[in-house]
Amino acid sequence: MVPPWRLRQGRYRKRIFWKPSFDVLLLFDTGRESCCAKLLKNSITYFQGMSVLRTELCDLLGISHPILQGGMGPYKTEALAIAVSNAGALGVISTIGMAATLLPEAAPVDARRMFGDDPPLVLLQKSIEAVAKATKATRAVFGVNVPVASEFLMASQMFVKQVIEARESDSDVERQLRVLITSAGNPKPWAKIKEHGLLWLHVVPSVYHAKKAESAGADVIIASGHEGGAHCAWDPVHSMVLVPAVAKAVTTPVVAAGGFCDGATLAAALCLGAVGVQMGTRFIATQESDFEPVWKEAIIKREERQTLVARGLFGPMRFLRNRRAETIVEQTLSDVPRFYLGDHVDSNQAILQLEQQGFVDLMDGKEDTALMFGGEVTGRITSLPRVEELITNMIEEASTLLKALPSRVLTR
Ligand SMILES: Cc1cc2nc3c(=O)[nH]c(=O)nc-3n(C[C@H](O)[C@H](O)[C@H](O)COP(=O)(O)O)c2cc1C
């Protein structure tokens, strides 16, 4: 249990005060095998009238809310990272799109059209500086996501080195850029990240991979279910099965990803043994996110049945359903049908060209033929809130639901 006086630390220090009434402060002790909500009936804390939902993840990362923004290429997610970190959760810069100029023959996006002429490492350095500057006043913490798929390794190494150098050369960056999230590959070579004072989070799609990440020394394991947007695993395991299984199999703190979007799903993640959630699709449809308007609208319009999985650049990808996604599925079925049996088949030129044209159509705002990734949770998203409003509502809703849980259990 977190002692209430610790809430006075960090960025909330000046805003918390004690009030003599019988309202309750909710604090959650989220051991991975049991999650218990404890009500402190006599100590009354308000944070601007808002419930506080604090888990081990908050203390570990130095954030106020147990919510991470997932890395989301092809964008840098710079504006989104700023908004998320300033709202007290963890904003994350995404690097995968920045690397497109290094892999012009294999990348679906035209990095120059997207980011201009800066080379990848300059792009990353500028993003780090921009996020650090825009979040300095709130003393917020942020992270960088580096996918470590085998196709991407050269770029991964360069980006990790750049993150380390950026921290070493600026004390503000060192204090704020606290987290590096690796994904989509073997965790083992990346344990060295920790030697440089960074917290190392790794994304996994199964219990097997979670154990590997734990033995490699990851500080937090992000268990990402198959319903999530964009890159997903060859073997489909969804969050409801994956998260409790991983939480039981490892002692490392677990964050749940794939299908999370509101207070109900956050509360559910805690009940499943996670210490927080990572969200992708939900954050795309926010006012501050860097994504094209056509993409945000597509998420708001779609129901949960409207996603498709097909062979993409780094393995299976979940697309928002439109004519482009259907064509990529048709091409996958025609050229590499064993993909749908979980065989690790290579992508091909025809699929790549469909993706490249889809990217051009995205930039031109053509909804039906644009290349757009998204999770099944698209069906639960119907609004375009500001990031702070989204996070505040999530915390309120999760707190209210967890507080009400005992009354929903009939004792006789
Ligand atoms: C458009 C899009 C791009 C993504 N790109 C990345 C990426 O570059 N690196 C990564 O680790 N995960 C990536 N993801 C996965 C997210 O970080 C997150 O784990 C996932 O979206 C969670 O599932 P949800 O979409 O149901 O919230 C991406 C997801 C989306 C929707």
The ligand as an SDF file (V2000), in Angstrom:
LIG
                    3D

 31 33  0  0  0  0  0  0  0  0999 V2000
   -1.0530    2.8960  -36.0150 C   0  0  0  0  0  0  0  0  0  0  0  0
   -0.3090    2.0580  -35.0470 C   0  0  0  0  0  0  0  0  0  0  0  0
    1.0730    2.0060  -35.1520 C   0  0  0  0  0  0  0  0  0  0  0  0
    1.8090    1.2380  -34.2290 C   0  0  0  0  0  0  0  0  0  0  0  0
    3.1780    1.2470  -34.3180 N   0  0  0  0  0  0  0  0  0  0  0  0
    3.8980    0.6370  -33.3430 C   0  0  0  0  0  0  0  0  0  0  0  0
    5.3100    0.7790  -33.3060 C   0  0  0  0  0  0  0  0  0  0  0  0
    5.9280    1.4730  -34.1250 O   0  0  0  0  0  0  0  0  0  0  0  0
    5.9740    0.1320  -32.3000 N   0  0  0  0  0  0  0  0  0  0  0  0
    5.3280   -0.6240  -31.3650 C   0  0  0  0  0  0  0  0  0  0  0  0
    5.9750   -1.1760  -30.4730 O   0  0  0  0  0  0  0  0  0  0  0  0
    3.9920   -0.7630  -31.3880 N   0  0  0  0  0  0  0  0  0  0  0  0
    3.2640   -0.1440  -32.3290 C   0  0  0  0  0  0  0  0  0  0  0  0
    1.8990   -0.2110  -32.2970 N   0  0  0  0  0  0  0  0  0  0  0  0
    1.2290   -0.9230  -31.1850 C   0  0  0  0  0  0  0  0  0  0  0  0
    0.8950    0.0630  -30.0410 C   0  0  0  0  0  0  0  0  0  0  0  0
    2.0800    0.5380  -29.4520 O   0  0  0  0  0  0  0  0  0  0  0  0
    0.0240   -0.5860  -28.9420 C   0  0  0  0  0  0  0  0  0  0  0  0
    0.7240   -1.6050  -28.2630 O   0  0  0  0  0  0  0  0  0  0  0  0
   -1.2540   -1.1620  -29.5000 C   0  0  0  0  0  0  0  0  0  0  0  0
   -1.8630   -0.2280  -30.3510 O   0  0  0  0  0  0  0  0  0  0  0  0
   -2.1860   -1.5190  -28.3600 C   0  0  0  0  0  0  0  0  0  0  0  0
   -3.4110   -1.9970  -28.8310 O   0  0  0  0  0  0  0  0  0  0  0  0
   -4.6900   -1.0380  -29.1080 P   0  0  0  0  0  0  0  0  0  0  0  0
   -4.4760   -0.5220  -30.4880 O   0  0  0  0  0  0  0  0  0  0  0  0
   -5.8400   -1.9600  -28.9930 O   0  0  0  0  0  0  0  0  0  0  0  0
   -4.6600    0.0340  -28.0740 O   0  0  0  0  0  0  0  0  0  0  0  0
    1.1490    0.5190  -33.2140 C   0  0  0  0  0  0  0  0  0  0  0  0
   -0.2590    0.5790  -33.1390 C   0  0  0  0  0  0  0  0  0  0  0  0
   -0.9710    1.3400  -34.0380 C   0  0  0  0  0  0  0  0  0  0  0  0
   -2.4680    1.3970  -33.9010 C   0  0  0  0  0  0  0  0  0  0  0  0
  1  2  1  0
  2  3  1  0
  2 30  2  0
  3  4  2  0
  4  5  1  0
  4 28  1  0
  5  6  2  0
  6  7  1  0
  6 13  1  0
  7  8  2  0
  7  9  1  0
  9 10  1  0
 10 11  2  0
 10 12  1  0
 12 13  2  0
 13 14  1  0
 14 15  1  0
 14 28  1  0
 15 16  1  0
 16 17  1  0
 16 18  1  0
 18 19  1  0
 18 20  1  0
 20 21  1  0
 20 22  1  0
 22 23  1  0
 23 24  1  0
 24 25  2  0
 24 26  1  0
 24 27  1  0
 28 29  2  0
 29 30  1  0
 30 31  1  0
M  END
$$$$
